[in-house]
Amino acid sequence: MDVRVDHVRKEFDRFAALHDVSLDIGSGELIALLGPSGSGKTTLLRLIAGLERPTAGRIFFGDEDASEKSVQARNIGFVFQHYALFRHMTILENVAFGLKVRPRATRPPAGEIRRRARELLELVQLPGLEKRYPNQLSGGQRQRVALARALAIEPKVLLLDEPFGALDAQVRRELRKWLRDIHDHTGHTTVFVTHDQEEALELADRLCVMSQGRIEQVGTPDSVYDHPASPFVFGFIGESSQLPVNVERGDVWLGDRPIGIAAPEKQGDARLFFRPHDIELVEDGAALSGVVAGSRRVGGTRRVELDIGGAAHRVEIDLPFDHPAGERTQLAFRPKRWRLFPAT
Amino acid sequence: MKTARPHRPVSPVSEPPGVRWALIALGVAFMGLFLVLPLAAVFSEALRQGLGAYLDALRQPDAQAAIRLTLLIAAIAVPLNVVFGVCASWAIAKFEFKGKAFLTTLIDLPFSVSPVISGLVYVLLFGSGSLLGPWLRAYGIEILFAVPGIVLATIFVTFPFVARELIPLMQDQGTGDEEAALSLGASGWQTFWRVTLPNIKWGLLYGVLLCNARAMGEFGAVAVVSGKIRGQTTTMPLQVEMFYNEYQATAAFALASLLALLALLTLVLKTALEWRFGDELAATGGGH
């Protein structure tokens, strides 16, 4: 089932949480809504679910206008950050809930409901826990149950609100892979909200990066990472450094020095963005040169902080941890990949 | 080197043992004097002339009528306040609307008003000199000096008990479970019965206990509206006073002992609930 968000706006007490947002979600796609807190990503998810009503705009499920439909009628599966499992029900009862509350005409017989609930518990790799209660399970197990419960109603769309937000790093990584497997297995159109870029990059088919109630960029993880469309996306996805530069005569200048980058089509003040690992050290020629202000080892790389132009600008670059230049007090480098954005 | 003193298992932030014992002794003595002693007096007075006289006193028609009336009042007032309390807490905890703070304050009003005033309000509202009085008389509806008046006064006085217990509990639980149930296709009604009610059941029971104890024990408000018609509009607390004024000490204390027993039972159940379901009740901020 594809989902189309069409010029949706949402206000809470006059405060606009979303401004005119449009997004097409393909059938069977796994898409991440990514952004800092307050970016409107959870609001967008809740609007798709029908837990909130848009102030303006419409939401389509397939060709059908779902904007006025209640959350029950939309047939979505929703997974909450804090699980929202029913604490007085066993795990099996939790999973069976969505089927049990159906009107008699469409409700499967009790034996069938139990069988389906057991099947789902097997799918989420929790067989044998049917009779336990939610508070006897770990966080990771609870979130699996929550997903099984959402899948039980055979939803058209699966919506997850920071599903791994309350879990520790180890469990998160495990569940990420597991969610990807489940998605590939069931083929549901899946939308999940996260503020964790690593999670989004690793898990999603496409990212929808949001900031301050607007969509900044939509694209595959690679395209968003390699070709950020705005300074916000460049800063938010992955590591980056920025420098205020000046473009003149086809060259990029920092202060009164060219830095060895050609920018033939631009002119005037600009902001230069580059990633710490997209650089090459140079010995001579036009380059950015700086004094090493500090360095620390992060896994297999050495992250070096450089002061450029006195202490006016500080940037970060990555070197292999055993690179001899890591011992030096002065380094010169050129960004290999970079981007210029207009100065603000 | 300083002389090493042996460590004593005393927390550095606690008082010296002497002070602690003095404070505890003071507390216990105070409780004994003002709570335990009167309670013991009630039972000893009631049983002074033996168990036979005690049971005879409870068997006389006036006492029987008072017990029946009190049970009837509680049986009407408590369920009504349960329904109201659940509705009000649901509305306050789960929705945002204008005047919410005002409603929350209003629910507490009966706590801050003297019970006599609570009774008087109904006299002013339904009495013969009021606007509604003549109209009610024309249709032969009796409210004052009859069971309906007592029920109304009791509801007013016990108004906050259930709601006050549930509002913090429901606010603490939030709307996540309800949203989950709705997203799974449950109707609002199903969500209430299958998700919300089980989540609040212990808090609700706790509120019902307190509400019931107060409904059966209320004196002031009921005294104003009842008219104290023997055998008809005297509840147990009123009958206790009547017996006492008529120098029927055994009867008065026998009836009083029943009320005291109710109070003790409530206390035991309340403590049992707190002990068993302390986590779920913690959100209520320790009750009253």
Boltz contact constraints between the chains, C-beta under 6 A:
constraints:
  - contact:
      token1: [A, 51]
      token2: [B, 179]
      max_distance: 6.0
  - contact:
      token1: [A, 71]
      token2: [B, 182]
      max_distance: 6.0
  - contact:
      token1: [A, 71]
      token2: [B, 183]
      max_distance: 6.0
  - contact:
      token1: [A, 72]
      token2: [B, 185]
      max_distance: 6.0
  - contact:
      token1: [A, 78]
      token2: [B, 183]
      max_distance: 6.0
  - contact:
      token1: [A, 80]
      token2: [B, 176]
      max_distance: 6.0
  - contact:
      token1: [A, 84]
      token2: [B, 176]
      max_distance: 6.0
  - contact:
      token1: [A, 84]
      token2: [B, 177]
      max_distance: 6.0
  - contact:
      token1: [A, 84]
      token2: [B, 180]
      max_distance: 6.0
  - contact:
      token1: [A, 86]
      token2: [B, 195]
      max_distance: 6.0
  - contact:
      token1: [A, 88]
      token2: [B, 198]
      max_distance: 6.0
  - contact:
      token1: [A, 97]
      token2: [B, 184]
      max_distance: 6.0
  - contact:
      token1: [A, 98]
      token2: [B, 184]
      max_distance: 6.0
  - contact:
      token1: [A, 98]
      token2: [B, 185]
      max_distance: 6.0
  - contact:
      token1: [A, 101]
      token2: [B, 185]
      max_distance: 6.0
  - contact:
      token1: [A, 101]
      token2: [B, 186]
      max_distance: 6.0
  - contact:
      token1: [A, 101]
      token2: [B, 190]
      max_distance: 6.0
  - contact:
      token1: [A, 153]
      token2: [B, 184]
      max_distance: 6.0
  - contact:
      token1: [A, 153]
      token2: [B, 185]
      max_distance: 6.0
